[in-house]
Amino acid sequence: MKKIMITGALGQIGTELVVKCRALYGNENVLATDIRKPELDSPIMEGPFEILDVTDRDRMFELVETFKVDTMMHMAALLSATAEKNPLFAWDLNMGGLMNALEAARTYNLKFFTPSSIGAFGPSTPKVNTPQVTIQRPTSMYGVNKVAGELLCQYYFDKFGVDTRSVRFPGLISHVKEPGGGTTDYAVEIYFEAVREGKYTSFIAENTFMDMMFMDDAIDAIIKLMEADGVKLINRNAYNLSGMSIEPEMVAAAIKEFYPNFELAYDVDPTRQTIADSWPDNIDVSCARAEWGFEPKYDLTEMTKVMLEAIEHKDKVK
Ligand code: VAH
């Protein structure tokens, strides 16, 4: 029986990953952890929850032993824009937390997942149809963290035989938990503002293409990768993943199919625009398809329909 521990359970991915894993493997078999306590009515409290600062190795190991964990999904991290504002703290949290999680996986023989990101690429990376194996010279602290993390996952697999698995997530779009501190957050905020205000001012410029994916596809991809036959997995550092390559005007056009009067304006944030410009326009996902059957279900139109309906419902029941 799987006994899963998820760090960063209150984050944008962690929030939905906990719910999905509990539905698949049983409430009591998924330990959610985060540095802060969830609201009492949070779905996270429907199963085991513990406070954990991932930079506290002793506490992490104590939870792994107490809960008899066999699978670690390490999601706790600072995202790109926040990391750029506080690079030293970002290094301590992102790398210190990852090292502790990898050491827990090595010490207790855990199956291991942690996400990388398209942020692991930089300005010298081919921007179109970015290959699985290519130049990785990111110019953000977040990107440096993600490249180092990928190399650590490969090292722990090669040197210690840890079953490490990872993906390079694109921007993730969800109506469940609004993200914080990401460069791609415009693609989430725009849907909430479309429903609530009928307009949105984007901090990312038009024609700035980035890979994105609907959160349901992202969660399904994690489960599919973790359930895959390890013998077939060649890229133990991280797999390119994407559901679509979009820019703000494309999202606005999709929203206008449902909200014809929606208005999009721009007030570009130089820090996040610089990060976005350093990332690929679109990446090649053929390795993920070939090695473990990655197959996203949502395109921009379908995702827009689901996002707008869910936010309308969310606001109605408030
Ligand atoms: C960020 N949402 O913007 C994250 C993600 C590819 C972007 O890593 O930092």
Boltz pocket constraint, residues with backbone or C-beta under 6 A from the ligand:
constraints:
  - pocket:
      binder: B
      contacts: [[A, 79], [A, 80], [A, 81], [A, 116], [A, 117], [A, 118], [A, 119], [A, 142], [A, 169], [A, 170], [A, 171], [A, 172], [A, 179], [A, 181], [A, 182], [A, 183], [A, 184], [A, 185], [A, 211]]
      max_distance: 6.0
